[in-house]
């Protein structure tokens, strides 16, 4: 197995885990969906700058994507949940807020990587909150 096929497998695994589309990741990385598709299928390998942008979009490290280190645990929800409980919030309320925060982070990663990060974070949080209000 070449580094390229291992890389493409790890990219594909992260996309599936985060439940994001290839097009969304491609856009946030600043490359075309066709080019990103080549990285996902292993036809091409990204340059180092693009690899770094892919790692950020997939909320992991370049070392993980290259197979040099294990995946970074996706513990965001667990950390938020624990902090809220330590602040005295009831478990069920903390769980709801932690879920909204996790969904907002996923939306944030899928947003185009142009403009102010704080503004993008606000958009993601608002969208996640509105979705939860409709449930």
C-alpha positions, 0 to 999 in steps of 0.5 A, spaced: 500 500 500 503 506 497 502 512 502 497 515 497 492 510 498 493 510 505 492 518 505 486 517 501 483 512 505 484 516 511 481 522 508 475 518 506 474 516 513 474 523 516 469 525 511 465 519 513 466 520 520 464 528 520 458 526 515 461 532 510 460 532 503 467 532 498 464 538 495 464 542 502 471 540 504 474 541 497 471 548 497 474 550 504 480 547 502 480 552 496 481 547 491 476 544 486 471 538 487 474 534 481 481 535 484 479 534 491 476 527 488 483 525 485 486 526 493 480 522 495 481 516 490 488 516 491 489 518 483 493 524 486 497 526 492 496 534 495 502 538 496 504 540 503 500 546 503 493 543 501 494 537 505 495 542 511 488 545 509 485 538 508 487 537 515 484 543 518 478 542 514 477 535 517 479 537 524 485 532 524 493 533 523 497 532 517 501 526 521 494 523 522 492 523 514 499 521 512 499 515 517 504 518 522 500 518 528 493 516 530 487 520 529 486 525 534 480 523 538 474 527 537 472 529 544 469 536 543 462 534 545 465 530 551 469 536 553 463 541 553 459 536 556 463 535 562 465 543 563 457 544 563 456 539 568 462 542 572 458 549 572 452 545 575 448 544 569 443 538 569 446 533 565 440 533 560 441 540 559 448 540 558 448 534 553 443 538 549 448 544 549 454 540 547 450 536 541 448 543 538 456 545 539 458 539 536 453 540 530 456 548 530 463 545 529 461 541 523 457 546 520 463 551 521 468 546 518 464 545 512 463 553 511 468 556 505 474 558 508 474 565 506 472 571 511 472 572 518 473 566 522 469 569 528 463 571 523 463 564 520 463 561 527 457 565 528 453 563 522 455 556 524 452 556 531 446 560 529 444 555 524 445 549 529 441 552 534 435 554 529 436 546 526 435 544 534 429 549 535 425 546 529 426 539 532 
